[in-house]
Amino acid sequence: MTRLDPREREAVTWVYLRGHTYEEAAEATGIPLGTLKRALRTALVTLKEVLGDPRPA
């Protein structure tokens, strides 16, 4: 998670760790919904690169 920028980290925390919907996370954090979704997509790509993709090629 340290490789993520603060907005990405906040989005991942609210949606994937705390279990909130995108809308709830956007409202709670003040991040616009579209920006939050983009931050999640970017964060998942970064985490996939850092952790490796466990799926077979």
Secondary structure, 3 states (H helix, E strand, C coil): CCCCCHHHHHHHHHHHHCCCCHHHHHHHHCCCHHHHHHHHHHHHHHHHHHHCCCCCC
